Amino acid sequence: MDFIQKFAGGVSMPYKGVVKGNVVILEKGAKIADGMQVVVIPEKDMEREIDFDDDPFLNVDDWLPFPPEDTPRDLAHQHNHYLYGIEKK
């Protein structure tokens, strides 16, 4: 799956074109309705590799606070018990 498919969720057809005078000239045969809003992503940005080491959400240990010491070890599995008092499974 290429960048456009990931970005658009595979929903829409990607079009290519060239910018001339701040206007996008689409490649031959491409048609988009007048007035339709579009997102333009420069081709050089589509080729950029994602730096997973720089993504803060992939380095959870760097920003996630430690849980309190009295946190039950089965909290994830028995969360209904701890939240609502439902009998443990």
N, C-alpha and C positions, 0 to 999 in steps of 0.2 A: 504494500500500500504506500503510495507516494504522499508527499507533504500535503498536496491539495485535497486528496481523499481524506486524510486524517483531519485537516482543518475543517472541511465542509461536511465531515461525517459520512462521506460517500453519497451525499444526497444530490448534489448538483454537478452538472457537466463543467469541467474547467475549460476556459478559453485562453488562448494566447494572443498577444498583440504587441504593438510597439507604441511608446509614447512620443507624440509629436506636438509641440506647442501646448503641453499640458492636457492633451486629449489622447485617449487610448484608441488606436486604430487596430481593430481586431483582424486576425488572420482571415484569409479568404474563406467564405462560406459560413463564418460564425455570425450568428444573429442573436441579439439581445434586445428585448423590447425597449423603446424609448422611455426614459424616465425611471427605469429599473435601477435601484440602488445596488452597487457592486462593491466588493472589496478587492483592492489591487495589491498584490504582494510581488515585489520585485523578484525576478527569477534568481538573482544571486542569494537572496535570503532563503529561498527554498532549498538550496544546496547546502546550507549551513548545518553542520552536525550538532546535535544536542549534547551539551556538556552535563552529563548526569552527576558528575562530582560537584558541580556548582549548584545543584538543585537543593534548596534547603529542606524540601519535603522528603527527600531521600536520605537526609542526614538527621533523622528524628532525635538521635541521642544528643545532638548539639543544642537543641532548643526545647525539648520536652522536659518538663519538670519531673523530678522523681516523685513517685507516689508516697503518701504518708506511710510510716513504718507499720501502722496498725491496719493497713489495707488487707482484706482477706485474700488468700491465695486463689480462691475459686470465684473471685468477683465476676470475671467475664462469663463463666459458665452458669453461675447462680445469680445473675444480676436481678432477676425478678424477685428473688428472695430478699435481697438487700434493699431494693427500691420499694417493693410493695408488700413485703412480709409474706409472700406466697411460700408454701412448703417447698423445701429443697427437693430437687429431683434425684 
